[in-house]
Amino acid sequence: MHHLGVVHRTVDRADPAAVEALSRFGVATVHEAMGRLGLMRPYMRPVYEGAKLCGTAVTALLQPGDNWMLHVAAEQVREG
């Protein structure tokens, strides 16, 4: 069951050493190592060429036409 409007303010962060180690590999390599889980659709592209990021994902469930929770989720993002 999905609970709209619920904010989890304590997000378990990945181990910084693991993030650093994984940041050296490409997306396809990590995807394969994870048993082919979690890969986004091919039409998802960086906003600009060469963009890279690696770390803990913070997700949000949004109602159609309402982006408020996107802003709330963005406030939960931290380094790493």
N, C-alpha and C positions, 0 to 999 in steps of 0.2 A: 504494500500500500504506500502511495506517495503522499507526503504531507507538505502541501504548499504553504509557504510563508514561514517555514521552520528554518532557523539559522543555527548551524553548528559552529560555534565560535572557537572551539578547540579542535584543530585539525592536526592529526598525527602526521608529523613531518618525516620524510624519508631521511635515513642516515646520510649526513653530508658526505661521508667517504664513498658511499654507494652512488650518490648522485654524481660526484666527481668522476668515479670510475665509468659509469654509464655514459657520461657526457662525451666520452672519447669515441663512441660507436655511433653509427648511423641508425636511423629509425628502423630500417628493414632488418638489421642485425638484431636489435633489441626485440623487435616483434617476433622474429623466428625463435630467439632464445626463450621467450615467454610462452611458447607453444602456440604462436600465431594469434595472440589475444591483444585487443586494444588498439588496433590500427584504424586510423580514420579513413574516410573515403578519399579516393584519388583526387577529387576536385578541391580538397582542402589544400591550400597553398599559402606560403608565407606572404605577408603584406609586401615585403620587399625581399629581393634576392639576397641570400646569405643569412637570413634571420635564423637564430638558433636559440633553443631554451631546453632546460632539463631540470626537473624537480617534481615536487608533489603537486598533483592536480587538485584544483578546487572546482567543483561542479555546481551547477545551479539548475533547478527545474523552474521554468518560466511559464506563465499563462500566456496564451496568444495575445499579442497587442500590449503586453505589459513587460517592461524591461527593468522594473524596480529591483527585482532580486538579482539581476546582473550587477547592478551597482553595489548591492549589499555583499554579494560574493566577492567582488573586486576588493572590498575593504578587508576581506579575510586573507588575501594573498600576502605572503611574506617571502623574504629571500630564502632560497633553498627549496 
